[in-house]
Amino acid sequence: MTEKKKHLQSIHVQHNKYTAGCETEIMPIPDFVYISMSQHIGTPCKPLVAKGDYVKVGQPIGDTDAFVSVPIHSSVSGIVTGIEGVRSGNGGNDTIVIIEADKKQELWDGIQVPKVNNRKEFVKAVRTSGLVGLGGASFPTHIKYNPKNIDEVTTLIVNGAECEPFITSDHRLMLEETENIISGMLLVMKFLELEEGFIGIEDNKPDAIEAINNMIIQKGSPNIKVVPLRSRYPQGAERVMVYEVTGKTMDAGVLPAELGIILSNVTSIAFLGQHFKDGIPLINKRITVDGNAVSRPANVMCPIGTKIADVIEFCGGYKEEPKKILMGGPMMGRAIFTDQMPVIKNNNAILAFAGEQAWVKEETACINCGRCYKACPFKLMPTALSSAVQRKDAEALERFKVMQCMECGSCSYICPARRPLSFNNKLGKAILKEAQSNNGK
């Protein structure tokens, strides 16, 4: 590791890790699953099945020839009862394959443990598994593992920070699938010919740090090391993680591979460790269910495609009417308009809030306190950017480096005036991109 001079700017948030001690519960197979064909960044899949088809667990039901894509598999066995177009959580259009489960959970005949001898075969097997970045980005993992400059890449970093409030699904994974994590790291390092591996874990998870260290010793893997990180937000952001572990600065638009690094979420790595033992593709997801509207907060393993309402029902239902439901954490997750939406691959939490937890304080005038600037890991000027957004001033947005913003929400969280600074930066990016497009850039 490269010696660092100092930490990036960060903030302290109330972590509210109420479910950290809750062992993962296996949810029963629901009556129906609703499997989205848009579960990765890039081109959505096209259904490979039709209404009336019988499908088995792990059977491919969606795919595309597009470069940035991965196949989608059935999480249950049963009958395809429909293929419908719906409105997605981000406001776009989505295609859903609806399967009525027969509860038999028959495995697809084509499932087999991957047999690979080199990087090319390994990358192909990773794509076939349907794996995407499970930390939230949903970028196809096989593309990440096959950079153009692979000969210059030497380091694997596994992100186990889990810095978002409420979410503990990665924490439980590190305690419950410790062996899979180290096995997955060794596979990636072997076939990508990497020299060293690091796993960054916030120091508020001492039991996870101990479990991983013990497994490293058990596996005899001295080239893998745990890096305890400060319990600060946004420690788990890609560019922050790279800097905190290696001391290397990564600007927006730069890929970790350009710095000689492969970066993967701990859940993605653990999946590979298990997949290369049983061959079962990505069909289940461990999620944290929490919030003051939920009767029984828990960590739940459920089939991908399970309706959020069914997951909530498994956790005892709502104890009061939710005023806000999030997929993901309160800092970078997204609010959804209905609990009839399905769980997707990169979903790591469902948070349902009522009352004070759901209340957004009224915005007031900026008092020029500078807290947003002090909170930004990359020393951006959120108030200047917000003013440029109001003026739709693309030149100022570029000058103040709006594209460097990773939308972590630190500025909005720390702002005493409760201004939506992070969201304004998102709007600013759209304004700048449109201006550049019109200018032919």
BANUKOL-519350 format. One record per residue: z, x negated, y negated of N, C-alpha, C in turn. Coordinates in steps of 0.05 Angstrom, whole numbers, padded with zeros to 5 digits, always signed. Layout:
ZXYZXYZXY ...
//
This chain:
+00000-00017+00024+00000+00000+00000+00000-00017-00025 -00014-00008-00046-00014-00022-00071+00012-00015-00086 +00024-00035-00099+00048-00031-00114+00042-00014-00139 +00058+00006-00145+00054+00023-00168+00073+00015-00191 +00064+00019-00215+00080+00012-00238+00099+00035-00245 +00089+00060-00243+00106+00083-00250+00094+00108-00237 +00110+00129-00237+00101+00155-00226+00084+00170-00247 +00067+00188-00237+00053+00206-00255+00073+00226-00266 +00066+00237-00289+00083+00258-00300+00084+00282-00281 +00107+00295-00280+00111+00318-00262+00133+00335-00272 +00138+00358-00259+00159+00376-00268+00177+00383-00244 +00200+00393-00251+00218+00403-00230+00215+00434-00230 +00210+00445-00206+00209+00474-00203+00230+00482-00183 +00240+00506-00185+00258+00517-00164+00242+00521-00139 +00249+00506-00118+00233+00507-00094+00237+00533-00077 +00261+00544-00078+00266+00570-00063+00256+00569-00034 +00262+00547-00020+00253+00544+00007+00271+00559+00027 +00272+00586+00023+00291+00602+00038+00285+00602+00068 +00260+00598+00076+00253+00600+00104+00251+00573+00118 +00261+00552+00106+00259+00525+00117+00272+00523+00145 +00293+00539+00149+00307+00539+00174+00298+00560+00194 +00277+00574+00187+00266+00595+00204+00245+00584+00223 +00251+00583+00249+00231+00574+00268+00207+00593+00268 +00184+00582+00274+00159+00598+00274+00160+00619+00295 +00154+00644+00288+00153+00666+00306+00124+00673+00313 +00119+00678+00338+00092+00685+00347+00088+00715+00344 +00069+00722+00327+00064+00751+00322+00048+00763+00345 +00055+00787+00355+00039+00800+00375+00010+00805+00365 -00008+00806+00384-00036+00811+00376-00038+00839+00363 -00050+00841+00340-00053+00867+00326-00075+00884+00340 -00076+00909+00333-00096+00927+00345-00124+00919+00336 -00127+00910+00311-00153+00902+00301-00150+00876+00285 -00170+00860+00286-00172+00837+00267-00197+00840+00250 -00196+00829+00226-00218+00832+00207-00225+00804+00198 -00245+00792+00211-00250+00764+00208-00272+00759+00188 -00264+00745+00166-00282+00740+00144-00303+00719+00152 -00327+00722+00142-00349+00702+00145-00349+00682+00122 -00329+00684+00104-00327+00665+00082-00300+00652+00082 -00297+00632+00099-00271+00619+00102-00272+00589+00097 -00293+00580+00082-00295+00552+00074-00311+00551+00049 -00307+00528+00034-00324+00523+00011-00352+00518+00021 -00372+00529+00008-00399+00526+00016-00412+00552+00024 -00433+00551+00040-00448+00574+00048-00433+00591+00068 -00429+00617+00064-00416+00634+00083-00432+00635+00109 -00417+00642+00130-00430+00644+00157-00444+00671+00159 -00463+00672+00177-00476+00697+00185-00466+00705+00212 -00460+00731+00215-00450+00740+00241-00468+00734+00264 -00456+00725+00287-00471+00719+00311-00468+00742+00331 -00454+00763+00323-00448+00785+00341-00457+00811+00328 -00458+00832+00344-00466+00858+00333-00446+00879+00342 -00446+00902+00329-00428+00924+00336-00432+00931+00366 -00410+00933+00380-00411+00940+00408-00408+00916+00427 -00411+00892+00416-00409+00868+00433-00380+00863+00442 -00377+00853+00466-00350+00844+00475-00347+00815+00470 -00326+00807+00457-00322+00779+00451-00295+00769+00463 -00294+00743+00467-00270+00731+00478-00257+00711+00458 -00233+00704+00464-00218+00686+00446-00232+00659+00445 -00237+00650+00420-00250+00624+00416-00280+00625+00416 -00292+00649+00419-00321+00651+00419-00331+00650+00391 -00352+00634+00386-00364+00633+00359-00375+00661+00352 -00367+00671+00328-00378+00697+00320-00392+00695+00293 -00392+00671+00281-00406+00667+00256-00413+00638+00252 -00436+00632+00241-00444+00605+00236-00469+00605+00217 -00476+00582+00208-00500+00578+00190-00510+00550+00193 -00535+00546+00187-00547+00519+00189-00542+00503+00163 -00529+00515+00143-00524+00501+00118-00506+00477+00123 -00510+00457+00106-00496+00431+00109-00465+00435+00105 -00458+00448+00083-00429+00452+00078-00420+00479+00090 -00413+00477+00115-00405+00501+00130-00392+00493+00157 -00378+00512+00168-00367+00508+00195-00368+00535+00209 -00368+00535+00236-00369+00561+00250-00342+00575+00249 -00343+00601+00254-00320+00618+00255-00318+00631+00283 -00293+00632+00293-00289+00640+00321-00271+00665+00322 -00274+00680+00344-00258+00703+00348-00229+00695+00355 -00210+00708+00343-00182+00702+00349-00170+00720+00371 -00186+00739+00379-00177+00758+00400-00200+00764+00419 -00193+00776+00441-00214+00787+00459-00215+00817+00454 -00240+00828+00454-00242+00857+00449-00271+00864+00441 -00274+00888+00430-00300+00899+00423-00304+00898+00393 -00328+00888+00385-00336+00888+00357-00341+00917+00349 -00325+00928+00331-00329+00956+00323-00344+00960+00297 -00349+00938+00283-00364+00941+00258-00367+00914+00244 -00387+00913+00227-00392+00890+00209-00397+00902+00182 -00379+00896+00163-00379+00909+00137-00378+00890+00114 -00390+00898+00092-00388+00883+00067-00364+00893+00051 -00348+00875+00041-00324+00882+00026-00322+00864+00001 -00304+00872-00017-00297+00856-00040-00276+00835-00032 -00281+00810-00038-00263+00789-00030-00240+00786-00051 -00220+00770-00044-00197+00767-00062-00204+00753-00088 -00226+00738-00089-00234+00724-00114-00255+00740-00129 -00259+00765-00121-00278+00782-00136-00306+00781-00126 -00313+00764-00107-00340+00763-00097-00344+00782-00073 -00367+00779-00060-00373+00795-00037-00368+00780-00011 -00360+00794+00009-00353+00781+00035-00363+00799+00057 -00368+00787+00080-00376+00802+00104-00353+00799+00124 -00345+00821+00136-00322+00822+00154-00332+00832+00181 -00324+00817+00202-00329+00826+00230-00303+00838+00240 -00304+00864+00247-00281+00879+00256-00280+00879+00286 -00258+00871+00298-00256+00870+00327-00231+00886+00336 -00235+00905+00354-00213+00920+00366-00203+00904+00390 -00178+00894+00388-00167+00876+00409-00160+00892+00434 -00167+00880+00457-00158+00893+00482-00132+00882+00492 -00121+00863+00478-00095+00850+00483-00095+00833+00509 -00118+00828+00521-00120+00812+00545-00121+00782+00538 -00131+00776+00515-00134+00748+00505-00149+00730+00525 -00171+00740+00534-00188+00725+00552-00202+00702+00537 -00200+00678+00547-00213+00655+00534-00243+00655+00539 -00258+00648+00519-00287+00645+00521-00293+00623+00541 -00314+00627+00557-00321+00609+00578-00331+00582+00567 -00340+00581+00542-00350+00556+00531-00329+00537+00520 -00304+00545+00521-00283+00527+00511-00279+00504+00530 -00279+00480+00519-00274+00456+00535-00262+00434+00517 -00246+00417+00529-00233+00395+00515-00255+00376+00506 -00256+00369+00480-00277+00351+00470-00276+00324+00484 -00299+00314+00491-00302+00287+00503-00319+00271+00483 -00307+00252+00469-00321+00237+00449-00318+00208+00453 -00338+00192+00446-00337+00163+00450-00342+00148+00425 -00350+00161+00403-00355+00147+00378-00352+00166+00355 -00355+00156+00331-00350+00171+00306-00369+00195+00305 -00395+00191+00311-00414+00213+00309-00406+00237+00327 -00398+00231+00351-00389+00252+00370-00363+00265+00360 -00345+00248+00349-00320+00258+00339-00325+00278+00316 -00342+00270+00297-00348+00287+00274-00360+00314+00283 -00378+00312+00303-00391+00336+00313-00370+00355+00326 -00351+00343+00341-00330+00359+00353-00312+00372+00333 -00307+00358+00311-00291+00369+00289-00305+00394+00277 -00331+00392+00273-00345+00415+00262-00344+00438+00282 -00349+00433+00307-00350+00453+00327-00323+00468+00329 -00301+00454+00322-00275+00467+00323-00270+00487+00301 -00287+00486+00281-00283+00505+00258-00263+00496+00238 -00255+00470+00238-00234+00461+00221-00243+00458+00192 -00227+00468+00174-00230+00463+00145-00203+00452+00134 -00204+00443+00109-00179+00434+00097-00158+00457+00096 -00136+00454+00110-00117+00476+00112-00095+00475+00091 -00097+00456+00072-00078+00455+00050-00085+00474+00028 -00108+00487+00029-00115+00506+00009-00144+00503+00000 -00156+00479+00002-00182+00474-00009-00204+00486+00009 -00200+00487+00035-00219+00497+00054-00246+00483+00055 -00246+00457+00048-00270+00441+00050-00275+00433+00079 -00299+00436+00089-00305+00429+00117-00296+00401+00124 -00278+00398+00144-00266+00372+00150-00286+00352+00161 -00306+00361+00176-00324+00342+00188-00340+00327+00167 -00345+00340+00144-00359+00326+00122-00341+00305+00110 -00316+00312+00106-00296+00293+00095-00294+00269+00113 -00297+00272+00139-00294+00250+00158-00320+00234+00162 -00340+00241+00147-00366+00227+00151-00377+00219+00124 -00362+00205+00107-00372+00197+00081-00394+00176+00083 -00410+00174+00063-00432+00155+00063-00423+00126+00064 -00399+00121+00053-00389+00093+00052-00367+00089+00073 -00370+00101+00097-00349+00100+00117-00340+00071+00123 -00358+00052+00121-00351+00024+00127-00332+00013+00106 -00329+00026+00083-00311+00016+00063-00284+00031+00064 -00282+00051+00081-00257+00067+00083-00238+00054+00103 -00213+00050+00095-00194+00036+00112-00168+00051+00116 -00163+00072+00100-00136+00084+00099-00138+00115+00104 -00119+00125+00120-00115+00153+00124-00089+00161+00110 -00090+00181+00093-00066+00193+00081-00063+00222+00090 -00040+00228+00101-00035+00256+00110-00016+00268+00090 -00023+00291+00080-00008+00305+00059+00012+00324+00071 +00038+00316+00071+00059+00333+00081+00079+00340+00059 +00070+00340+00034+00088+00344+00011+00099+00372+00010 +00081+00391+00012+00088+00420+00009+00106+00425-00015 +00095+00420-00038+00111+00421-00063+00112+00449-00075 +00096+00468-00066+00097+00495-00077+00123+00509-00071 +00134+00524-00090+00158+00540-00084+00153+00560-00061 +00174+00566-00047+00175+00586-00025+00162+00577+00001 +00140+00562+00000+00125+00557+00025+00139+00536+00042 +00143+00542+00068+00155+00523+00086+00140+00520+00112 +00115+00531+00114+00100+00530+00139+00093+00502+00147 +00087+00484+00128+00081+00456+00136+00107+00442+00145 +00129+00449+00132+00155+00437+00140+00161+00444+00169 +00158+00470+00176+00163+00478+00203+00143+00464+00223 +00119+00461+00214+00099+00447+00231+00108+00419+00237 +00118+00405+00216+00126+00377+00220+00150+00375+00239 +00166+00396+00241+00188+00396+00260+00180+00406+00288 +00161+00424+00289+00154+00437+00314+00130+00425+00328 +00112+00411+00313+00088+00399+00325+00086+00370+00317 +00109+00356+00318+00110+00328+00310+00091+00311+00326 +00090+00315+00352+00073+00299+00369+00043+00303+00362 +00036+00328+00357+00008+00334+00350+00000+00320+00324 +00018+00317+00305+00012+00304+00280+00004+00274+00285 +00021+00260+00300+00016+00232+00305-00009+00228+00322 -00012+00246+00342-00036+00245+00359-00061+00249+00343 -00060+00269+00324-00083+00274+00307-00089+00250+00289 -00068+00238+00278-00073+00214+00261-00086+00192+00277 -00076+00187+00301-00087+00165+00318-00116+00171+00325 -00123+00196+00329-00151+00203+00335-00169+00196+00311 -00161+00205+00288-00177+00201+00264-00180+00171+00258 -00158+00156+00261-00158+00128+00255-00175+00113+00276 -00175+00122+00300-00190+00109+00321-00220+00112+00317 -00229+00137+00313-00258+00142+00313-00270+00137+00285 -00254+00136+00264-00264+00128+00238-00258+00099+00232 -00246+00086+00252-00240+00057+00250-00224+00050+00225 -00202+00064+00221-00185+00060+00198-00162+00041+00205 -00154+00025+00186-00134+00004+00191-00105+00014+00189 -00100+00034+00172-00073+00042+00167-00071+00072+00162 -00048+00083+00167-00044+00111+00162-00017+00116+00149 -00016+00134+00129+00009+00141+00115+00012+00171+00115 +00036+00181+00117+00041+00209+00115+00062+00213+00093 +00054+00226+00071+00072+00230+00048+00087+00256+00051 +00114+00254+00050+00132+00277+00053+00152+00277+00031 +00156+00299+00018+00176+00300-00003+00204+00296+00008 +00221+00282-00007+00248+00274+00003+00267+00298+00006 +00258+00322-00001+00276+00345+00004+00272+00356+00033 +00257+00341+00049+00253+00348+00077+00262+00325+00095 +00288+00317+00094+00297+00293+00109+00294+00297+00139 +00296+00322+00149+00294+00326+00178+00265+00321+00187 +00245+00328+00170+00217+00323+00177+00212+00293+00176 +00222+00280+00156+00218+00251+00154+00230+00237+00179 +00253+00245+00187+00266+00234+00211+00249+00239+00236 +00240+00264+00239+00225+00272+00263+00199+00256+00265 +00185+00253+00242+00160+00238+00242+00165+00209+00248 +00185+00197+00236+00191+00169+00241+00198+00164+00270 +00213+00182+00282+00221+00179+00310+00196+00181+00328 +00177+00198+00321+00153+00201+00337+00135+00177+00334 +00134+00165+00310+00119+00140+00306+00129+00118+00325 +00156+00116+00327+00168+00096+00344+00162+00102+00374 +00164+00128+00381+00159+00137+00408+00130+00131+00416 +00112+00135+00398+00083+00131+00403+00075+00101+00401 +00093+00085+00390+00087+00057+00387+00064+00053+00367 +00067+00064+00343+00045+00064+00324+00054+00051+00298 +00056+00024+00298+00066+00010+00274+00047+00012+00250 +00022+00019+00254+00003+00021+00232+00004+00048+00218 +00023+00065+00227+00028+00091+00213+00056+00090+00200 +00058+00098+00175+00083+00097+00161+00088+00122+00145 +00113+00131+00144+00121+00154+00128+00127+00143+00099 +00117+00158+00079+00122+00151+00052+00139+00174+00040 +00165+00170+00037+00182+00191+00024+00174+00193-00006 +00170+00218-00015+00161+00223-00042+00182+00238-00058 +00182+00235-00083+00201+00250-00100+00195+00280-00097 +00216+00296-00098+00213+00325-00096+00206+00336-00124 +00181+00332-00131+00171+00340-00157+00144+00354-00154 +00138+00371-00173+00112+00385-00173+00094+00372-00193 +00067+00368-00187+00052+00376-00164+00047+00352-00144 +00068+00344-00130+00066+00321-00113+00044+00323-00091 +00038+00348-00083+00019+00351-00061-00010+00353-00070 -00015+00353-00096-00043+00353-00106-00057+00328-00097 -00083+00331-00090-00098+00309-00079-00096+00283-00095 -00102+00285-00121-00103+00261-00138-00075+00250-00142 -00055+00267-00143-00028+00257-00146-00019+00243-00120 -00025+00255-00097-00017+00243-00072-00030+00216-00068 -00055+00213-00075-00068+00187-00072-00054+00166-00089 -00047+00174-00114-00034+00154-00132-00006+00147-00122 +00009+00168-00114+00037+00163-00107+00039+00146-00081 +00019+00148-00064+00020+00133-00039+00008+00105-00042 -00014+00103-00057-00028+00078-00058-00028+00064-00086 -00022+00079-00107-00024+00068-00134-00052+00069-00145 -00071+00080-00131-00098+00082-00140-00103+00107-00156 -00116+00104-00179-00122+00127-00197-00149+00139-00189 -00149+00166-00186-00173+00180-00178-00180+00201-00199 -00201+00197-00213-00210+00216-00234-00222+00241-00221 -00224+00262-00236-00237+00286-00227-00266+00280-00219 -00275+00292-00197-00302+00287-00188-00305+00263-00169 -00284+00246-00168-00284+00223-00150-00273+00232-00123 -00286+00224-00101-00276+00231-00075-00257+00209-00065 -00237+00216-00049-00218+00196-00039-00233+00173-00024 -00255+00180-00010-00270+00159+00005-00280+00137-00014 -00286+00144-00039-00295+00124-00058-00274+00103-00064 -00249+00110-00058-00226+00092-00061-00217+00080-00035 -00233+00085-00014-00227+00075+00013-00207+00091+00028 -00205+00117+00021-00184+00135+00033-00196+00160+00045 -00185+00168+00067-00190+00195+00078-00163+00210+00075 -00164+00233+00062-00140+00249+00057-00142+00276+00071 -00122+00282+00087-00121+00307+00102-00094+00320+00101 -00093+00347+00100-00068+00361+00101-00056+00358+00129 -00029+00359+00130-00015+00355+00155-00022+00376+00176 -00028+00400+00167-00035+00421+00186-00062+00416+00199 -00081+00406+00183-00107+00399+00193-00105+00377+00215 -00088+00357+00209-00085+00335+00228-00072+00345+00254 -00051+00362+00251-00037+00372+00275-00056+00389+00292 -00074+00404+00279-00093+00420+00294-00110+00402+00311 -00120+00380+00299-00137+00362+00315-00122+00350+00339 -00096+00344+00335-00080+00334+00357-00079+00353+00380 -00077+00379+00374-00076+00400+00395-00104+00406+00405 -00123+00407+00388-00151+00415+00396-00162+00395+00417 -00155+00369+00414-00166+00350+00432-00150+00349+00459 -00131+00368+00461-00117+00372+00487-00127+00397+00502 -00132+00418+00486-00140+00443+00499-00167+00454+00492 -00180+00443+00471-00207+00452+00464-00208+00479+00449 -00186+00491+00444-00186+00517+00431-00191+00513+00401 -00211+00528+00390-00218+00524+00362-00197+00536+00344 -00202+00535+00318-00183+00545+00298-00184+00575+00297 -00163+00588+00310-00162+00617+00311-00135+00628+00303 -00115+00611+00299-00088+00621+00291-00079+00606+00266 -00061+00617+00252-00050+00604+00228-00021+00609+00225 -00006+00588+00219+00022+00590+00213+00025+00595+00183 +00039+00617+00175+00043+00624+00147+00072+00630+00141 +00080+00625+00117+00106+00633+00107+00104+00661+00095 +00122+00679+00102+00122+00706+00090+00149+00708+00075 +00148+00712+00049+00173+00711+00033+00169+00728+00008 +00189+00728-00009+00189+00744-00033+00210+00766-00032 +00220+00775-00054+00242+00794-00054+00234+00822-00046 +00208+00827-00042+00198+00853-00032+00196+00854-00002 +00200+00831+00011+00198+00830+00041+00225+00834+00054 +00226+00851+00074+00251+00856+00087+00262+00832+00102 +00245+00818+00116+00255+00796+00133+00236+00772+00129 +00241+00754+00109+00225+00731+00106+00225+00714+00131 +00201+00701+00137+00198+00687+00162+00175+00668+00161 +00173+00650+00180+00149+00635+00186+00135+00647+00210 +00110+00654+00208+00096+00670+00228+00071+00656+00236 +00065+00655+00262+00040+00647+00273+00024+00672+00280 +00001+00676+00267-00014+00701+00272-00043+00694+00276 -00058+00712+00290-00086+00708+00293-00101+00710+00266 -00120+00692+00261-00136+00694+00237-00151+00720+00238 -00151+00734+00215-00163+00761+00214-00142+00783+00215 -00117+00776+00219-00096+00797+00218-00093+00807+00190 -00091+00833+00186-00087+00844+00160-00059+00836+00149 -00058+00830+00123-00033+00822+00111-00012+00844+00115 -00021+00869+00113-00002+00892+00118+00011+00890+00145 -00005+00882+00165+00006+00880+00193+00026+00857+00195 +00021+00835+00180+00040+00812+00180+00066+00821+00167 +00064+00835+00144+00087+00845+00130+00103+00864+00148 +00089+00881+00162+00102+00900+00181+00117+00886+00202 +00106+00864+00213+00120+00848+00233+00146+00836+00222 +00146+00832+00195+00170+00821+00182+00188+00843+00171 +00186+00867+00182+00204+00888+00175+00193+00906+00153 +00169+00901+00143+00158+00917+00122+00169+00910+00095 +00162+00926+00075+00172+00922+00048+00199+00936+00044 +00218+00922+00032+00244+00934+00026+00243+00948-00001 +00223+00941-00017+00217+00956-00041+00188+00952-00048 +00177+00969-00065+00148+00968-00070+00141+00941-00084 +00122+00926-00073+00114+00901-00086+00098+00906-00111 +00104+00891-00132+00088+00892-00156+00067+00870-00158 +00070+00850-00141+00051+00828-00140+00052+00816-00112 +00028+00812-00100+00026+00799-00074+00008+00774-00078 +00017+00751-00068+00002+00727-00070-00007+00716-00043 -00031+00705-00042-00039+00689-00019-00035+00660-00028 -00015+00646-00017-00009+00620-00026+00017+00620-00043 +00022+00598-00057+00046+00596-00073+00044+00607-00101 +00066+00609-00115+00066+00620-00142+00053+00602-00163 +00049+00576-00157+00038+00558-00176+00007+00557-00175 -00004+00556-00151-00033+00554-00148-00046+00575-00130 -00029+00593-00119-00039+00614-00102-00054+00635-00119 -00065+00655-00106-00079+00676-00122-00068+00703-00115 -00066+00720-00136-00057+00747-00132-00079+00764-00120 -00072+00781-00102-00092+00798-00089-00086+00827-00096 -00107+00844-00094-00105+00871-00103-00097+00891-00081 -00096+00882-00056-00089+00899-00034-00078+00883-00011 -00060+00895+00005-00050+00881+00029-00067+00888+00053 -00090+00900+00049-00109+00906+00070-00128+00882+00075 -00125+00861+00060-00141+00837+00063-00131+00821+00088 -00149+00806+00101-00141+00791+00125-00132+00763+00119 -00116+00752+00137-00108+00724+00136-00133+00707+00142 -00137+00686+00127-00160+00668+00131-00149+00640+00138 -00168+00622+00143-00161+00595+00154-00142+00580+00135 -00147+00580+00109-00132+00563+00091-00108+00578+00079 -00101+00601+00089-00079+00617+00079-00053+00605+00091 -00035+00595+00074-00010+00584+00085+00015+00600+00077 +00011+00621+00062+00034+00638+00055+00025+00665+00045 +00043+00685+00049+00040+00711+00036+00067+00716+00022 +00066+00720-00004+00090+00724-00020+00087+00751-00033 +00107+00768-00029+00107+00795-00041+00132+00798-00059 +00126+00802-00085+00147+00803-00105+00151+00830-00117 +00176+00837-00123+00182+00862-00138+00202+00855-00160 +00205+00874-00179+00225+00870-00199+00221+00845-00216 +00243+00831-00220+00243+00808-00238+00225+00785-00228 +00223+00782-00201+00206+00761-00190+00177+00766-00197 +00169+00791-00200+00141+00797-00205+00135+00799-00235 +00156+00798-00251+00152+00803-00280+00141+00778-00294 +00120+00782-00309+00109+00760-00325+00118+00765-00354 +00132+00745-00365+00142+00748-00392+00120+00750-00412 +00125+00764-00434+00105+00768-00455+00099+00741-00469 +00073+00737-00473+00065+00712-00487+00072+00714-00517 +00082+00691-00527+00088+00689-00556+00073+00666-00568 +00077+00661-00593+00062+00640-00607+00071+00612-00599 +00051+00594-00599+00057+00566-00592+00076+00554-00614 +00096+00539-00605+00115+00527-00624+00110+00496-00626 +00088+00487-00614+00080+00459-00616+00103+00440-00606 +00115+00448-00584+00137+00432-00573+00128+00408-00557 +00103+00408-00548+00092+00386-00533+00100+00385-00503 +00115+00405-00493+00123+00404-00466+00100+00405-00446 +00079+00419-00453+00056+00421-00435+00043+00393-00432 +00041+00378-00453+00030+00351-00452+00047+00333-00435 +00073+00335-00438+00092+00319-00423+00091+00326-00393 +00084+00351-00387+00084+00360-00359+00058+00353-00344 +00037+00348-00359+00011+00344-00346+00009+00316-00332 +00003+00316-00306+00001+00290-00292-00020+00272-00303 -00041+00283-00317-00063+00267-00326-00064+00266-00357 -00041+00273-00370-00038+00270-00399-00060+00284-00414 -00067+00308-00405-00086+00324-00420-00071+00339-00443 -00085+00351-00461-00073+00365-00483-00079+00395-00481 -00063+00410-00466-00069+00438-00460-00072+00455-00485 -00056+00450-00506-00058+00467-00530-00085+00463-00544 -00094+00438-00545-00120+00432-00557-00142+00444-00541 -00140+00443-00515-00160+00455-00497-00160+00485-00500 -00136+00497-00503-00135+00526-00506-00148+00535-00532 -00144+00520-00553-00158+00526-00579-00188+00524-00576 -00197+00504-00562-00226+00500-00558-00238+00523-00541 -00222+00533-00522-00231+00556-00507-00235+00581-00525 -00215+00585-00542-00217+00608-00560-00242+00606-00578 -00249+00582-00586-00273+00578-00603-00298+00575-00587 -00295+00573-00560-00318+00568-00542-00332+00543-00551 -00316+00523-00557-00326+00497-00567-00330+00478-00544 -00354+00477-00533-00359+00460-00509-00356+00431-00516 -00363+00423-00540-00361+00395-00547-00332+00386-00547 -00314+00402-00558-00286+00396-00558-00274+00396-00529 -00283+00415-00513-00274+00416-00485-00281+00391-00470 -00305+00381-00475-00313+00356-00462-00297+00332-00473 -00293+00332-00499-00278+00310-00512-00249+00309-00502 -00237+00332-00498-00209+00333-00489-00207+00334-00458 -00230+00329-00445-00231+00325-00416-00220+00348-00399 -00231+00372-00405-00222+00396-00390-00228+00393-00360 -00250+00379-00353-00257+00376-00325-00237+00360-00309 -00219+00345-00323-00198+00330-00309-00175+00348-00300 -00174+00372-00311-00152+00390-00303-00156+00399-00274 -00134+00398-00259-00135+00407-00231-00122+00434-00227 -00115+00447-00250-00105+00474-00250-00079+00477-00233 -00062+00457-00235-00037+00457-00220-00017+00478-00231 -00020+00485-00256-00003+00505-00269+00022+00494-00281 +00026+00467-00281+00050+00456-00293+00054+00463-00322 +00031+00462-00337+00033+00468-00366+00041+00497-00371 +00030+00516-00355+00038+00544-00359+00067+00548-00351 +00076+00535-00330+00103+00538-00320+00124+00529-00341 +00118+00507-00354+00137+00494-00371+00136+00506-00400 +00116+00521-00406+00112+00531-00433+00133+00552-00441 +00149+00547-00462+00169+00567-00470+00156+00592-00482 +00131+00590-00491+00117+00613-00502+00103+00629-00480 +00104+00620-00455+00091+00633-00432+00061+00637-00436 +00048+00617-00448+00019+00619-00452+00005+00611-00426 -00017+00625-00420-00032+00619-00395-00050+00595-00398 -00038+00572-00402-00053+00548-00409-00071+00539-00386 -00061+00540-00361-00076+00531-00338-00101+00549-00334 -00097+00575-00337-00119+00594-00334-00140+00589-00356 -00130+00583-00381-00149+00578-00402-00166+00553-00396 -00154+00533-00383-00170+00510-00375-00192+00518-00355 -00186+00536-00337-00205+00546-00318-00229+00559-00333 -00222+00575-00353-00243+00587-00369-00259+00565-00384 -00244+00545-00394-00257+00523-00408-00278+00509-00391 -00272+00505-00366-00291+00492-00348-00316+00508-00346 -00313+00534-00344-00337+00552-00342-00354+00550-00368 -00340+00549-00391-00354+00548-00416-00370+00521-00418 -00357+00500-00410-00370+00473-00412-00394+00472-00392 -00390+00481-00368-00412+00481-00348-00436+00497-00358 -00430+00520-00370-00452+00537-00380-00467+00522-00402 -00452+00509-00420-00464+00495-00442-00481+00472-00432 -00471+00457-00413-00486+00435-00402-00511+00444-00387 -00509+00467-00374-00532+00478-00360-00554+00486-00380 -00546+00498-00402-00565+00507-00422-00578+00483-00436 -00563+00461-00436-00574+00436-00449-00589+00419-00429 -00591+00429-00404-00606+00414-00384-00592+00390-00372 -00566+00389-00375-00551+00366-00365-00546+00370-00335 
//
